[in-house]
Amino acid sequence: MHFAPVYAGMAEALTRSSKTEKEEVVAMETQYSNDPLLLQLYRCCTETGAWQTVLDQLCDEIGAWSAVVQAIDFTRNNHGQTYWCVHDSQTDFGAYQSVISDVRNPRLDRRRSMLAFGRFVGDDQMYTTREEMLQNKWFYQSLADLGYGRFLGALVPLSRDRFVAIALHRSITDHREFCDADRQRLASLLPHLGQATELALCFSENKELKQVLGACLDRWQCGVVVCDASGRVRWMNRSAQAQIARNSALHVREGTLSVTGEKDAILRRALLSRQPRNSHTFLTLDHSCHRLHLAIQPLVHTYDGRDADGTVVMISDGNLCCEIPPTALAGMFGLTQAESLLASAIVQGSTLEEYADRRGVSIGTVRCQLRQVLSKTGTSRQSELTRTVLCSVAAHAAGFEPASMH
């Protein structure tokens, strides 16, 4: 009976504690959902320049002199290599690399780095013995010479061998320890720093890949136009831009690809209708100087878990440079220089007599060279040789070279 009040008091205390914890969680959620730093941090995913502002603000909050966020790769060995880095406006990362460098940085030893996995630690927690720390005295002296003082760092995983590292330093003249409030603030930000970095890296990789593919297609002689499901132009390469600019039969009107005359209805149907992925629509457009050939093909891809429709329009004016570099043929089929010149000429439509006359050699010499070419390419006649060469990667590669280069 005497224990009843005790149990009642314990229950009351637990209830108060539970309410207090819930109130703290709600307060924390409210605090961080309205946290200006977090709002700025996620801007960094698409705006690289925003990192400096965020890290400057973080330094101001906790009294740090330097803040660095790095993507580190341990794939090659047990010593990390930085492949992406952002920092505050105070940090001179170039000076760090020239004086210390990642290769000599003992903090980037994998065994030592893992001690900071998912939490912020100081240098004293990254060494198992004092002797081990004293062996790296040069490192701390070099940091001091650069102005770096007390350190806190943490590691967040990206994949098995890749991590996000956050390194914070006070000024060498600031002898204060990082207090509990600083550590709590950093602990609350750590998962967000890791997530924002991962998103920034993904966005950067996709942007880089898009630039590479765009540059490649810009070199292609054939015009390429990508349209969305409503027929609006999303992207076009330089060849398409040039062909549209100099041909009045084809143009972009209010963002939509269109043609002059009755064939515009055919183009509109091809751009807007949901056709099988392997279907094509072909159009020939007459122009005062020459004709334009269009091939419209449905483009279906998966985006955000659903199919997204669109079309790819290929444009040719019939004047694509069809010359295949003899050096490419020589490398692909093992031809001599003379044999590759002959093969290139045949593919362009030259007869043996025309080639012999142009080169100043006898027709007998040319026929002898032709037999060698047919043998090396595994063909038996000129038409088969032409088809083999035009279907080879040498021909496709030549299509990516501007005509002026041939």
C-alpha positions as CSV (number, residue, x, y, z in Angstrom):
1,M,0.0,0.0,0.0
2,H,2.9,2.3,0.8
3,F,4.2,1.9,-2.7
4,A,1.1,3.1,-4.5
5,P,2.0,6.8,-4.1
6,V,5.5,6.0,-5.4
7,Y,4.1,4.3,-8.5
8,A,1.7,7.2,-8.9
9,G,4.6,9.7,-8.6
10,M,6.6,7.7,-11.1
11,A,3.7,7.5,-13.6
12,E,3.2,11.3,-13.2
13,A,6.9,11.9,-13.7
14,L,7.0,9.7,-16.8
15,T,3.9,11.4,-18.2
16,R,5.5,14.8,-17.6
17,S,8.8,13.5,-19.2
18,S,6.9,12.1,-22.2
19,K,5.1,15.4,-22.7
20,T,8.3,17.3,-22.3
21,E,10.0,15.1,-24.9
22,K,7.1,15.5,-27.3
23,E,7.1,19.2,-26.8
24,E,10.9,19.3,-27.5
25,V,10.5,17.2,-30.7
26,V,7.7,19.5,-31.9
27,A,9.8,22.6,-31.1
28,M,12.8,21.1,-32.8
29,E,10.8,20.1,-35.9
30,T,9.3,23.7,-36.0
31,Q,12.8,25.2,-35.5
32,Y,14.4,23.3,-38.3
33,S,11.6,23.4,-40.7
34,N,11.9,27.2,-40.5
35,D,15.7,27.1,-40.3
36,P,17.1,29.7,-42.8
37,L,20.3,27.8,-43.1
38,L,18.5,24.6,-44.2
39,L,16.5,26.5,-46.7
40,Q,19.8,27.9,-48.1
41,L,21.5,24.5,-47.9
42,Y,19.1,22.8,-50.3
43,R,19.6,25.6,-52.8
44,C,23.1,24.4,-53.1
45,C,21.9,21.3,-54.9
46,T,21.4,23.3,-58.1
47,E,23.3,26.5,-57.3
48,T,27.0,25.7,-56.6
49,G,27.7,29.3,-55.6
50,A,25.2,29.1,-52.7
51,W,27.6,26.8,-50.8
52,Q,29.9,29.6,-49.8
53,T,27.0,31.6,-48.4
54,V,25.8,28.6,-46.4
55,L,29.2,27.7,-45.0
56,D,30.0,31.3,-44.1
57,Q,26.7,31.4,-42.2
58,L,27.6,28.1,-40.4
59,C,31.0,29.6,-39.4
60,D,29.3,32.6,-38.0
61,E,26.9,30.5,-36.0
62,I,29.4,28.3,-34.2
63,G,32.4,30.6,-34.3
64,A,34.4,28.5,-36.8
65,W,37.2,30.1,-38.9
66,S,36.9,27.5,-41.8
67,A,34.2,25.1,-43.1
68,V,35.0,22.6,-45.9
69,V,32.7,20.0,-47.4
70,Q,34.4,17.3,-49.5
71,A,33.4,14.2,-51.4
72,I,36.1,11.6,-50.7
73,D,36.8,8.4,-52.6
74,F,38.5,5.4,-50.9
75,T,38.1,3.1,-54.0
76,R,41.8,2.9,-55.0
77,N,43.3,2.4,-51.5
78,N,42.8,3.1,-47.8
79,H,43.8,6.7,-48.2
80,G,41.0,9.0,-49.3
81,Q,41.1,11.2,-52.4
82,T,39.0,14.4,-52.8
83,Y,37.0,14.5,-56.0
84,W,34.6,17.4,-55.1
85,C,35.0,20.2,-52.7
86,V,33.3,23.4,-51.5
87,H,34.3,25.8,-48.7
88,D,33.6,29.1,-47.1
89,S,35.0,32.4,-48.3
90,Q,37.8,32.4,-45.7
91,T,39.3,29.1,-46.6
92,D,42.2,29.0,-49.1
93,F,41.9,25.4,-50.3
94,G,44.7,25.9,-52.8
95,A,47.2,26.8,-50.0
96,Y,46.1,23.6,-48.1
97,Q,46.8,21.5,-51.2
98,S,50.2,23.0,-51.9
99,V,51.4,22.9,-48.3
100,I,49.8,19.6,-47.0
101,S,47.8,17.9,-49.8
102,D,45.3,15.1,-49.5
103,V,48.1,12.5,-50.0
104,R,49.9,13.6,-46.8
105,N,46.8,14.3,-44.7
106,P,46.6,11.7,-41.8
107,R,42.9,12.4,-41.3
108,L,42.2,10.9,-44.7
109,D,43.5,7.5,-43.6
110,R,40.5,5.2,-43.9
111,R,40.8,3.6,-40.5
112,R,41.1,7.0,-38.8
113,S,38.4,8.6,-40.9
114,M,35.9,5.9,-39.9
115,L,36.1,7.1,-36.3
116,A,34.1,10.2,-37.6
117,F,31.5,8.0,-39.3
118,G,28.1,9.6,-38.6
119,R,29.3,11.9,-35.8
120,F,31.5,14.9,-35.2
121,V,34.8,14.2,-33.6
122,G,38.0,16.1,-32.7
123,D,41.6,15.2,-33.5
124,D,42.0,13.6,-30.0
125,Q,39.3,11.1,-30.9
126,M,40.9,10.2,-34.3
127,Y,44.0,8.6,-32.8
128,T,44.3,5.5,-30.7
129,T,47.5,6.5,-29.0
130,R,49.2,9.8,-28.1
131,E,52.4,8.5,-29.8
132,E,50.4,8.2,-33.1
133,M,49.2,11.7,-32.8
134,L,52.8,13.0,-32.0
135,Q,54.0,11.3,-35.2
136,N,51.9,13.7,-37.2
137,K,53.1,16.8,-35.4
138,W,54.2,18.3,-38.7
139,F,50.6,18.2,-39.9
140,Y,49.3,20.3,-37.1
141,Q,52.2,22.7,-37.4
142,S,51.4,23.1,-41.1
143,L,47.8,23.7,-40.3
144,A,48.7,26.3,-37.7
145,D,50.9,28.1,-40.2
146,L,47.9,28.3,-42.5
147,G,45.7,29.7,-39.6
148,Y,43.8,26.5,-38.7
149,G,43.2,25.8,-35.0
150,R,40.8,23.4,-33.2
151,F,39.1,20.8,-35.4
152,L,35.7,19.0,-35.6
153,G,35.0,16.7,-38.5
154,A,32.4,14.1,-39.6
155,L,31.8,11.5,-42.3
156,V,28.5,10.6,-44.1
157,P,28.3,7.7,-46.5
158,L,27.5,8.1,-50.2
159,S,28.3,4.5,-51.3
160,R,30.5,1.7,-50.1
161,D,33.8,3.6,-50.8
162,R,32.6,7.2,-51.2
163,F,31.8,9.6,-48.4
164,V,31.0,13.2,-47.6
165,A,33.4,14.8,-45.2
166,I,32.7,17.9,-43.2
167,A,35.7,19.7,-41.7
168,L,35.5,22.7,-39.3
169,H,38.3,24.7,-37.7
170,R,38.5,27.5,-35.3
171,S,41.2,30.2,-35.9
172,I,44.6,29.3,-34.5
173,T,44.2,32.4,-32.3
174,D,40.8,31.1,-30.9
175,H,41.5,28.6,-28.1
176,R,37.9,27.9,-27.3
177,E,36.6,24.3,-27.4
178,F,33.5,23.6,-29.5
179,C,30.8,23.6,-26.9
180,D,27.8,21.2,-26.5
181,A,25.5,23.7,-28.2
182,D,27.9,23.8,-31.2
183,R,28.0,20.0,-31.4
184,Q,24.2,19.7,-31.2
185,R,23.7,22.2,-33.9
186,L,26.2,20.4,-36.1
187,A,24.7,17.0,-35.3
188,S,21.2,18.2,-36.4
189,L,22.7,19.5,-39.7
190,L,24.9,16.5,-40.5
191,P,22.3,14.4,-42.4
192,H,21.2,17.5,-44.3
193,L,24.8,18.3,-45.3
194,G,25.2,14.7,-46.5
195,Q,21.9,14.7,-48.5
196,A,22.5,18.2,-50.0
197,T,26.0,17.1,-51.1
198,E,24.7,13.9,-52.7
199,L,22.0,15.8,-54.6
200,A,24.5,18.4,-55.7
201,L,26.8,15.6,-57.0
202,C,24.0,13.9,-58.9
203,F,22.8,17.2,-60.4
204,S,26.4,18.0,-61.4
205,E,27.0,14.6,-63.0
206,N,23.7,14.8,-65.0
207,K,24.5,18.4,-66.1
208,E,28.0,17.3,-67.2
209,L,26.6,14.3,-69.1
210,K,24.0,16.5,-70.8
211,Q,26.8,19.0,-71.9
212,V,28.9,16.1,-73.2
213,L,26.0,14.6,-75.2
214,G,25.0,18.1,-76.4
215,A,28.5,18.9,-77.6
216,C,28.6,15.5,-79.4
217,L,25.3,16.0,-81.2
218,D,26.3,19.6,-82.1
219,R,29.1,18.1,-84.2
220,W,26.7,15.9,-86.2
221,Q,26.0,17.0,-89.7
222,C,22.4,15.8,-89.5
223,G,20.0,18.1,-87.8
224,V,18.4,16.8,-84.6
225,V,15.3,18.4,-82.9
226,V,13.8,17.0,-79.7
227,C,10.1,17.9,-79.1
228,D,7.9,17.2,-76.1
229,A,4.4,15.5,-76.3
230,S,2.8,18.8,-77.2
231,G,5.2,19.3,-80.2
232,R,7.1,22.1,-78.5
233,V,10.9,22.2,-79.2
234,R,12.9,21.2,-76.2
235,W,16.4,21.1,-77.8
236,M,18.1,21.2,-81.1
237,N,21.7,20.8,-82.3
238,R,23.6,23.4,-84.2
239,S,23.0,21.8,-87.6
240,A,19.2,21.9,-87.1
241,Q,19.4,25.5,-86.0
242,A,21.4,26.4,-89.2
243,Q,19.1,24.4,-91.5
244,I,16.0,26.0,-90.1
245,A,17.6,29.5,-90.3
246,R,18.4,29.2,-94.0
247,N,15.2,27.3,-95.2
248,S,11.9,29.1,-95.3
249,A,10.0,25.8,-95.6
250,L,10.8,24.8,-92.0
251,H,10.6,27.0,-89.0
252,V,9.9,27.2,-85.3
253,R,6.7,29.2,-84.6
254,E,5.7,30.0,-81.0
255,G,8.1,27.3,-79.8
256,T,6.6,24.6,-82.1
257,L,8.3,23.0,-85.1
258,S,6.2,23.6,-88.3
259,V,6.4,23.6,-92.1
260,T,5.0,25.9,-94.7
261,G,2.1,24.5,-96.8
262,E,-0.2,21.5,-96.7
263,K,2.5,19.2,-95.2
264,D,2.3,21.0,-91.9
265,A,-0.7,18.9,-91.0
266,I,1.3,15.7,-91.5
267,L,4.1,17.0,-89.3
268,R,1.6,18.0,-86.6
269,R,0.1,14.5,-86.6
270,A,3.5,12.9,-86.3
271,L,4.5,15.2,-83.5
272,L,1.3,14.9,-81.4
273,S,0.0,11.4,-82.0
274,R,1.0,8.5,-79.8
275,Q,2.6,6.1,-82.3
276,P,4.4,2.9,-81.7
277,R,8.0,3.4,-80.7
278,N,9.5,1.9,-83.9
279,S,7.2,3.9,-86.3
280,H,8.5,6.7,-88.5
281,T,7.0,9.5,-90.5
282,F,9.0,10.9,-93.5
283,L,8.6,14.2,-95.2
284,T,10.3,15.9,-98.1
285,L,10.1,19.7,-98.2
286,D,10.8,21.5,-101.4
287,H,13.0,24.6,-101.2
288,S,14.1,27.2,-103.7
289,C,17.7,25.8,-103.6
290,H,17.3,22.2,-102.5
291,R,15.1,19.8,-100.6
292,L,14.9,19.0,-96.9
293,H,14.3,15.5,-95.7
294,L,12.6,15.0,-92.3
295,A,12.3,11.8,-90.3
296,I,10.0,12.0,-87.3
297,Q,10.3,9.2,-84.7
298,P,8.4,8.8,-81.4
299,L,10.6,9.1,-78.3
300,V,9.2,7.3,-75.3
301,H,11.2,7.3,-72.0
302,T,10.4,6.7,-68.4
303,Y,10.5,9.7,-66.1
304,D,9.6,9.8,-62.4
305,G,8.0,6.3,-62.7
306,R,5.8,7.1,-65.8
307,D,6.2,7.1,-69.5
308,A,7.0,10.5,-71.0
309,D,6.2,11.0,-74.7
310,G,7.9,13.1,-77.3
311,T,9.5,13.0,-80.7
312,V,12.9,13.2,-82.3
313,V,13.0,15.0,-85.7
314,M,16.0,14.3,-88.0
315,I,16.7,16.9,-90.7
316,S,19.0,16.5,-93.7
317,D,19.4,18.7,-96.8
318,G,20.8,15.9,-98.9
319,N,24.2,17.6,-98.9
320,L,25.8,15.8,-96.0
321,C,29.5,15.2,-96.5
322,C,29.8,11.5,-97.3
323,E,33.6,11.4,-97.4
324,I,35.0,8.8,-95.0
325,P,38.6,9.7,-93.9
326,P,41.0,7.2,-95.5
327,T,42.9,7.0,-92.2
328,A,39.7,5.6,-90.6
329,L,39.3,2.9,-93.3
330,A,43.0,2.0,-93.0
331,G,42.7,1.6,-89.3
332,M,39.4,-0.4,-89.4
333,F,40.1,-2.8,-92.3
334,G,44.0,-2.9,-92.3
335,L,44.3,-1.1,-95.6
336,T,47.4,0.6,-97.0
337,Q,47.2,4.3,-97.7
338,A,46.6,3.7,-101.4
339,E,44.0,1.1,-100.7
340,S,42.1,3.3,-98.3
341,L,42.1,6.2,-100.7
342,L,40.6,3.9,-103.4
343,A,37.9,2.6,-101.0
344,S,37.0,6.1,-99.9
345,A,36.6,7.2,-103.6
346,I,34.5,4.2,-104.5
347,V,32.1,4.9,-101.6
348,Q,31.7,8.5,-102.8
349,G,30.6,7.1,-106.2
350,S,33.8,7.4,-108.2
351,T,34.5,4.9,-111.0
352,L,37.8,3.0,-111.3
353,E,38.6,4.9,-114.5
354,E,37.9,8.3,-112.9
355,Y,40.0,7.4,-109.9
356,A,42.9,6.2,-112.0
357,D,42.8,9.4,-114.1
358,R,42.7,11.6,-111.0
359,R,45.5,9.8,-109.3
360,G,47.7,9.5,-112.4
361,V,48.0,5.7,-112.2
362,S,47.1,2.9,-114.6
363,I,43.7,1.2,-114.5
364,G,45.6,-2.1,-114.0
365,T,47.1,-0.8,-110.8
366,V,43.8,0.4,-109.5
367,R,42.2,-3.0,-110.2
368,C,45.0,-4.7,-108.4
369,Q,44.4,-2.4,-105.4
370,L,40.7,-3.1,-105.6
371,R,41.3,-6.9,-105.3
372,Q,43.3,-6.2,-102.1
373,V,40.6,-4.0,-100.7
374,L,37.8,-6.6,-101.4
375,S,39.9,-9.3,-99.8
376,K,40.7,-7.3,-96.6
377,T,37.1,-6.1,-96.2
378,G,35.6,-9.6,-96.8
379,T,33.6,-8.4,-99.8
380,S,33.4,-9.7,-103.4
381,R,32.2,-6.7,-105.4
382,Q,32.1,-2.9,-105.3
383,S,28.4,-2.6,-104.2
384,E,29.1,-4.9,-101.3
385,L,32.2,-2.9,-100.4
386,T,30.2,0.3,-100.4
387,R,27.5,-1.2,-98.1
388,T,30.1,-2.6,-95.7
389,V,31.9,0.7,-95.4
390,L,28.7,2.8,-95.1
391,C,27.5,0.5,-92.3
392,S,30.8,0.6,-90.4
393,V,31.5,2.8,-87.4
394,A,34.0,4.7,-89.6
395,A,31.0,6.1,-91.6
396,H,29.0,6.9,-88.4
397,A,32.1,8.7,-86.9
398,A,32.5,10.7,-90.1
399,G,28.9,11.9,-89.7
400,F,30.0,13.7,-86.6
401,E,32.6,15.7,-88.4
402,P,31.7,19.1,-90.0
403,A,32.1,19.1,-93.8
404,S,34.7,21.8,-93.5
405,M,37.1,19.4,-91.8
406,H,37.2,17.0,-94.7
